[in-house]
């Protein structure tokens, strides 16, 4: 028996379904990649870049040499306050 509501034009064939499925997957992939890239730019070590991590410089052994390089001499050690955590 033929359904009068189902015409040749109203059928959702396999080719159309495949195209819609592929385009949906591609759009989801692009959206996910965009979010990940944006997130990496926004949260790319913001706290690391804003903070300094003092460290002693072992190859500088005198107060004069230490202060000439713009560092601080504390407890018989030369300290660099601008040391980056990414180093």
Secondary structure, DSSP 8 states (H G I E B T S, - for coil): ---TT--TTT---HHHHHHHHHHHHHHHHHHHHHHHHHHHHHTSSHHHHH----EE-TT--SHHHHHHTT-EEETTEEEETT--TT-
